[in-house]
Amino acid sequence: MQHTGHYTISQQQSQAFAELSGDYNPLHVDAVYARRLQFGRPVIHGIHHLLSAWNAVDTSSLFPDNASNIWLSKLTASFPNPVRWGQMIEYRAELFPEQHAAVISAFCEDQKILALKLQFSEGYELPQYSLLPTCPPKLESLNLDFPPKGHSGQCQLHLDQSRAAKLFPGLMRYMPPQQLAQIIACTRIVGMQCPGLNSIFSGIQLHFSSDFSGDNKDAVHYSVAYSDKRVNMVNIAVDSAGMKGKLNTFFRPAPVQQPTYTEISSIITDSRFANQRALVIGGSRGIGETTAKLLCAGGADVIITYNQGREEAEKVAKEINAGNGHCQIAAFDVNTVSTQSLIVFKEQLLPTHIYYFASPHITANRATAWNQALFDYFARFYLEAFSSLVALYAEHTSPTSNPVTYFYPSSVFVEKPEKGFAEYAVAKGAGEVLCKQLSVKYPHFTFLAPRLPRMSTDQTSSIIPIKCDPVLDVMRRELKKMV
C-alpha cells in the first residue's frame, strides 16, 4: 500500500514541540541566534518532522483487527537535509502489512529531508512504568566542548499527553505513551545535553523489546559510544526500560568570532581613514563587523546598520567606542529601502563611503542545475536593494557635491565556479555589471567591486572545516587600496 501527501510545520508548532520535548536549542526556536548558524535560520527538530510524517501516515492500518496491541519494535531514521518553518513537506509512504513494516520518505524543494523505517510487532508486553505527565522544564542548552567517548548522563522521561495529542493526534490513538516519551527524550538529549548547544541530529536507530529490562525505568540513559573530532561526529548510545539504540549527531561549529577591536587597533596605528564618514550596511557581524573595526581604528567616523541583530550591533559599537573609536548603530532593512529614513552623520552630513555587506544566507543549490527562485532571492539583496540604496543617496547629492564611494563585495566564485553556487555567482557577477552601469548614471559616485575570496564567517562555517581566508587579512588589504 502506498500513501502520499503533504504537510507543513509552522513556527507555532515548532515552539509547541520545543515545549513538549524540552528541546529549546536556539537552532530551532531563536530566529536571531539561528541566523548565525550553519543553516542561516531556524530549522525544525528532526524528531518533530519524523513524528509529523509518521502521524500523517496511519500505520495502524497495518493491524486492522488488532490496532490496540501494536508495539513499535524498531525505528530507523536519518535527517539528510534541514527544513524550515512553513516549508511544504511532501511525503511518500509504503506499507507492508505482511511484514508489519512501513517506509516513509519526506522531501522539501526536491531535497530528501527524512528517511524513516518502522517495524511493528504485536502481542508482547513492554515494561510498564510511570511518566511525569508534564512538559520538561525550560532550560538552556549545555554549551559543551567536543564530548569525548564515555561522556554520559540521563534524561528524565516526560509526556504531557494532551499536548502530544494536539501535535500528533494520529499517533496518540494507538502508540504506547512510554514509547513516544522515549523517542521524544532523544531530541532533548541531543539538543540540550550532548552534544548540546552546538549539535546537529543526523540519525536515530531504536529497538524496543520486553527483553530490555534496563535500570532506567523513568529516564533514558546516554553515553558517547564513538566520537571523531576530525569530522565532528558524535554517536551516542541510549537505553531505557524496554528500549536500546543509537543517536547519530554532529558537533557543529559555534558562531565565528571576529578579531576584537583591541587586536585590530594594535595593527592599525595611524589615521589613514580619518577622512571617511563610513556607512557600513550589515555591520553587526562578519565581514561588516571587521570592516567597521578597521575603519574606526584608522580614524573613520562609522555607522553600522543591522536588521535583526540589534544586540550584536550594540556590542560591536560599545567595543569600538570603549577603545576610543567612533561608532553608531542604525536599524536598516535593505529590502524596504524606499520606506527607510536616510542615514546621516552629525550635522546632517552624508556618508563619504558606503560599504555594502547586506546578504541573505548563502544557500547552495544541490538539487538542480539552476534554481530561479534562489537566484531571485540573491538578486533582491545584491541587485535590487543595492540599486535602491544608491538611488536613495543620489536624491540627496549632486554632481558637484557629496561624492560617495561605494564598496560592493563581489566574489571569486564569478571567475572560479563552484558546484552548487551558480545562482550566487551569477547574482554577484550581475552586481559587478550593475556597478558599472550605476557609475555611468551617477558619475560623481565611485564604485569598487573587488572579487573577494571565501572568508571565515558564519556564512562559511561548516561541520567539516573548509579552507577560508581570515576576514581581517582580506579586508585590511582591500581597505589599504582605498587610502
C-alpha positions in Angstrom: 0.0 0.0 0.0 1.3 3.4 -1.0 0.3 6.8 0.5 1.3 10.3 -0.5 0.5 13.7 1.0 2.0 16.9 2.3 2.1 18.9 5.5 3.8 22.0 6.9 5.2 22.8 10.4 4.7 26.3 11.5 6.8 28.4 13.9 4.0 28.0 16.5 4.0 24.2 16.0 7.8 24.2 16.4 7.6 26.1 19.6 4.9 23.7 20.8 7.2 20.8 20.1 10.0 22.5 22.0 7.7 22.8 25.0 6.6 19.2 24.7 10.1 17.8 24.3 12.1 20.3 26.4 14.4 20.8 23.4 14.9 24.6 23.3 18.1 24.6 21.3 18.2 28.0 19.6 18.8 26.3 16.3 15.1 25.5 16.4 13.4 28.4 18.3 15.6 31.5 18.1 15.5 33.3 14.8 18.1 35.9 15.7 20.6 33.4 17.1 19.9 30.8 14.3 20.8 33.2 11.5 24.5 33.0 12.7 24.4 29.2 12.5 25.1 26.8 9.6 21.6 27.0 8.1 21.1 30.7 8.4 17.7 30.5 10.0 15.7 28.2 12.4 15.2 24.6 11.3 12.6 22.1 12.5 13.6 19.5 15.1 14.4 16.2 13.3 12.2 14.2 15.7 9.4 16.7 15.1 9.1 16.1 11.4 9.8 12.4 11.9 6.7 12.2 14.2 4.8 14.5 11.9 5.4 12.3 8.9 4.5 9.2 10.8 1.4 10.9 12.2 0.3 11.7 8.6 0.5 8.1 7.6 -1.9 5.9 9.5 0.3 2.9 10.3 -2.5 1.4 12.5 -3.9 0.1 9.2 -1.1 -2.5 9.3 -3.1 -4.1 12.1 -6.8 -3.7 11.1 -8.0 -6.2 13.6 -5.7 -5.5 16.5 -4.8 -1.8 16.5 -4.8 -1.6 20.2 -2.0 -4.1 20.6 0.6 -2.5 18.2 4.1 -2.2 19.5 6.9 -0.4 17.7 9.8 -2.8 17.7 12.3 -0.9 15.5 12.7 2.6 14.3 15.5 3.8 12.0 15.6 7.3 10.6 18.0 9.8 9.0 17.7 13.6 8.5 19.8 14.3 5.4 18.8 17.9 5.0 17.2 20.6 7.1 13.7 22.0 6.7 12.5 25.5 7.8 9.3 26.7 9.4 6.4 26.9 6.9 8.0 25.0 4.1 5.9 22.5 2.2 6.9 18.9 3.1 5.8 16.1 0.8 5.8 12.5 2.0 5.7 9.1 0.3 4.9 6.1 2.4 4.8 2.4 1.6 3.1 0.0 4.0 3.9 -3.7 4.1 1.1 -5.4 6.1 2.6 -8.9 5.8 5.9 -7.7 7.3 4.2 -5.3 9.7 6.5 -2.5 8.4 6.4 0.9 6.9 8.9 3.0 4.9 8.3 6.8 4.9 10.3 9.4 2.9 9.8 13.1 3.1 11.0 15.8 0.7 11.2 19.6 0.6 12.1 21.5 -2.5 13.4 18.4 -4.3 15.7 17.5 -1.4 15.2 14.5 0.8 14.7 15.5 4.4 13.7 12.3 6.1 14.2 8.6 5.5 12.2 6.6 8.1 11.7 2.8 8.5 9.3 1.4 11.1 8.9 -2.2 12.2 6.0 -3.3 14.4 5.2 -6.3 16.5 2.1 -7.4 18.3 1.2 -9.4 21.3 4.1 -8.8 23.7 4.1 -6.5 26.7 6.6 -3.7 27.1 7.8 -2.8 30.6 5.3 -0.5 32.3 6.4 2.5 34.3 5.1 5.9 35.2 5.8 9.0 33.2 5.9 12.6 34.5 2.7 13.9 33.0 4.2 17.4 32.4 6.4 19.1 29.9 10.1 19.2 30.8 11.4 22.4 32.5 12.6 25.1 30.1 16.4 25.2 30.4 19.3 26.5 28.3 21.3 24.1 26.1 24.6 22.9 27.7 27.5 24.6 25.9 29.9 21.7 25.9 33.3 21.2 24.4 33.6 18.3 21.9 32.3 15.4 24.1 34.8 12.5 24.5 33.9 8.8 24.3 32.3 7.7 27.6 30.7 11.1 28.4 27.3 10.1 29.9 24.2 11.3 31.6 20.5 10.7 31.7 17.3 12.4 30.6 14.1 12.2 32.7 11.0 10.9 30.8 8.1 13.4 30.4 5.0 13.3 28.4 2.1 15.8 28.5 -0.4 13.6 26.7 -2.9 16.4 26.0 -0.2 18.5 24.3 1.1 15.4 22.4 -2.4 14.7 21.1 -2.6 18.2 19.7 0.6 17.8 17.7 0.3 14.1 16.8 -3.4 13.0 17.1 -3.0 10.0 14.9 -0.1 8.6 16.8 -1.7 9.2 20.2 -4.6 7.0 19.3 -2.6 3.8 19.3 1.0 4.4 20.3 2.1 3.5 23.8 2.9 6.7 25.7 6.1 5.3 27.1 7.5 4.7 23.6 6.6 8.2 22.4 8.2 9.6 25.6 11.4 7.7 24.9 11.6 8.9 21.3 10.9 12.5 22.3 13.6 12.3 25.0 16.2 11.6 22.3 15.8 15.2 20.9 16.3 16.6 24.4 19.4 14.6 24.9 20.9 15.8 21.6 19.8 19.4 21.6 20.1 20.2 25.3 22.6 17.9 26.9 25.0 16.0 24.5 26.4 17.5 22.2 24.0 20.2 23.5 24.1 23.8 22.2 26.4 23.0 19.2 24.6 20.0 17.9 23.1 18.6 14.7 20.9 15.5 14.9 21.5 13.4 11.8 20.1 9.9 12.6 18.4 7.6 15.1 18.1 3.8 15.5 15.9 2.5 18.3 15.0 -1.1 19.2 12.1 -1.9 21.6 11.7 -5.2 23.3 10.4 -6.7 26.6 13.8 -8.4 26.9 15.4 -5.0 27.5 14.6 -4.7 31.2 17.1 -1.9 32.0 17.6 0.0 35.2 16.3 3.3 33.8 12.5 2.9 34.3 11.8 6.7 34.3 14.7 8.0 32.2 16.8 7.5 29.1 20.5 6.9 29.9 23.0 8.1 27.3 26.7 7.6 26.7 29.0 8.7 23.9 29.9 5.4 22.2 32.1 6.9 19.4 33.5 10.3 18.6 35.7 11.6 15.8 36.9 15.2 16.1 38.2 15.2 12.5 34.7 15.2 11.1 33.0 16.4 14.4 31.0 13.2 14.6 29.4 12.0 17.9 27.5 8.8 18.2 25.5 8.3 21.4 24.2 5.0 22.8 20.9 5.3 24.6 18.9 2.8 26.8 15.8 2.8 28.9 13.3 0.2 30.1 12.3 -1.8 27.0 14.5 0.3 24.7 18.0 0.5 23.3 19.5 2.4 20.5 21.9 4.9 18.9 21.8 8.6 18.1 23.9 9.9 15.2 24.9 13.5 15.8 27.5 16.1 14.7 29.2 18.8 16.8 28.6 21.9 14.7 30.8 24.9 14.7 29.9 27.8 17.1 29.3 31.2 15.6 32.6 32.6 14.2 34.2 35.2 16.4 35.9 38.1 14.6 39.0 39.8 15.9 38.4 42.3 18.8 38.8 46.0 18.4 41.8 45.9 20.7 43.5 43.4 18.4 42.8 45.4 15.3 43.8 48.7 16.9 47.2 47.2 17.6 47.9 46.8 13.9 46.3 50.0 12.6 48.3 52.6 14.4 47.8 55.7 12.1 44.8 57.8 11.0 44.6 56.5 7.4 40.8 56.6 7.3 40.2 59.9 9.2 38.7 61.5 6.1 35.9 58.9 5.9 32.3 59.1 7.2 31.7 55.4 6.6 28.2 53.8 6.5 28.6 50.0 6.8 25.5 48.3 5.7 25.3 45.0 7.6 28.0 45.8 10.2 26.8 43.8 13.2 28.9 40.7 12.4 31.2 39.0 10.0 32.9 41.0 7.2 30.9 44.2 8.0 31.9 44.0 11.7 35.6 43.6 10.9 35.5 46.3 8.3 33.9 48.7 10.8 36.6 48.0 13.4 39.3 48.5 10.8 37.8 51.8 9.7 37.4 53.1 13.3 40.9 52.0 14.2 42.1 54.2 11.3 40.2 57.2 12.5 36.9 57.0 10.5 33.6 58.0 11.8 31.4 55.0 11.3 27.7 54.0 11.4 26.9 50.3 11.2 23.5 49.0 10.3 21.6 46.0 11.5 18.3 44.3 10.5 17.6 41.8 13.2 20.8 41.7 15.3 20.4 44.9 17.4 22.2 43.3 20.4 25.1 42.3 18.2 25.4 45.8 16.7 25.3 47.4 20.1 28.0 45.1 21.3 30.3 46.0 18.3 29.7 49.7 18.8 30.3 49.5 22.5 33.5 47.7 22.0 34.7 50.2 19.4 33.7 53.3 21.5 35.4 51.8 24.6 38.6 51.8 22.6 38.3 55.4 21.6 36.7 54.8 18.2 33.6 56.5 16.8 30.8 54.1 16.0 27.0 54.5 16.0 24.3 52.0 15.1 21.1 52.3 13.0 18.3 49.9 12.0 18.1 49.4 8.3 16.3 46.8 6.2 17.7 46.8 2.7 14.6 45.1 1.3 12.5 48.2 2.1 14.9 51.0 1.2 12.1 53.1 -0.2 10.5 53.3 3.2 13.7 53.8 5.2 14.9 57.1 6.5 18.2 58.5 5.1 21.1 57.6 7.5 23.3 60.7 8.1 26.1 61.7 10.4 26.2 64.6 12.8 25.1 68.0 11.4 23.2 66.0 8.7 26.4 65.2 6.8 26.1 62.4 4.3 28.5 59.5 4.3 31.6 59.7 2.1 31.8 55.9 1.8 29.2 53.2 1.9 30.2 49.6 2.4 27.6 47.2 1.3 27.7 43.8 3.2 24.0 43.1 3.3 23.4 39.4 2.4 20.9 36.6 2.8 22.1 33.2 3.9 24.2 31.9 1.1 22.4 28.6 0.3 23.9 26.1 -2.1 21.7 24.5 -4.7 22.5 20.8 -4.6 19.3 19.6 -6.3 19.1 21.1 -9.8 21.3 22.8 -12.4 19.5 26.1 -11.9 17.1 27.4 -9.3 15.3 30.6 -10.4 13.7 31.2 -7.1 17.1 31.0 -5.4 18.6 33.5 -7.9 15.7 35.9 -7.4 16.4 35.6 -3.6 20.0 36.6 -4.1 19.1 39.3 -6.6 16.8 41.0 -4.1 19.8 41.7 -1.9 22.7 42.1 -4.4 20.9 43.9 -7.2 17.5 45.4 -6.3 18.4 46.5 -2.8 21.8 47.9 -3.7 20.4 49.8 -6.6 17.7 51.3 -4.4 20.3 52.3 -1.8 22.4 54.1 -4.4 19.3 55.9 -5.8 18.3 56.9 -2.2 21.6 58.7 -1.7 21.7 60.1 -5.2 18.5 62.0 -4.5 20.4 64.0 -1.8 23.6 64.7 -3.7 24.6 66.5 -6.9 27.4 66.0 -9.4 29.3 69.0 -7.9 29.0 67.9 -4.2 28.9 65.0 -1.9 30.8 62.4 -3.8 30.3 58.9 -2.4 32.5 55.8 -2.8 30.6 52.5 -2.8 32.3 49.3 -1.8 30.4 46.4 -3.3 32.0 43.0 -2.4 31.8 40.6 -5.3 33.1 37.0 -5.2 35.8 34.8 -6.7 33.0 32.4 -7.5 32.3 34.6 -10.5 35.6 33.5 -12.1 36.1 30.2 -10.3 32.8 28.3 -10.4 32.0 26.0 -7.5 29.3 23.4 -7.6 26.0 24.4 -6.1 26.7 28.2 -6.2 25.7 29.1 -9.8 22.8 31.4 -8.7 25.0 33.1 -6.1 27.9 33.7 -8.6 25.6 34.9 -11.4 23.9 37.4 -8.9 27.4 38.7 -7.8 28.6 38.9 -11.4 25.4 40.9 -12.3 26.2 43.1 -9.3 29.6 44.0 -10.9 27.8 44.9 -14.1 25.3 46.9 -12.1 28.1 48.9 -10.5 29.5 49.8 -13.9 26.1 50.9 -15.1 25.5 53.0 -12.0 28.8 54.7 -12.4 27.6 56.0 -15.8 24.3 57.2 -14.3 25.9 58.7 -11.3 29.4 60.0 -12.4 30.0 61.7 -9.1 29.9 58.2 -7.4 32.8 55.8 -7.3 32.0 52.0 -7.3 34.5 49.4 -6.2 33.6 45.7 -6.7 36.5 43.5 -5.9 36.2 39.8 -6.1 36.8 38.6 -2.6 37.9 35.1 -1.6 36.0 32.8 0.7 36.5 34.1 4.2 36.0 32.7 7.7 32.5 33.9 8.7 29.2 32.4 9.9 28.3 32.0 6.2 31.2 29.7 5.5 31.2 27.8 8.8 30.6 24.0 8.3 30.8 20.7 10.1 33.8 19.6 8.1 36.2 22.7 8.0 36.9 24.2 4.6 39.8 26.5 3.8 38.9 30.1 4.3 41.0 33.3 4.4 40.8 35.4 7.6 38.5 38.4 7.2 41.0 40.7 8.8 43.7 39.9 6.3 41.4 40.3 3.3 39.7 43.5 4.3 42.9 45.1 5.6 44.3 44.6 2.1 41.2 45.9 0.4 40.9 49.0 2.5 44.5 49.8 2.1 43.8 50.2 -1.7 41.3 52.9 -0.8 43.7 55.2 1.0 
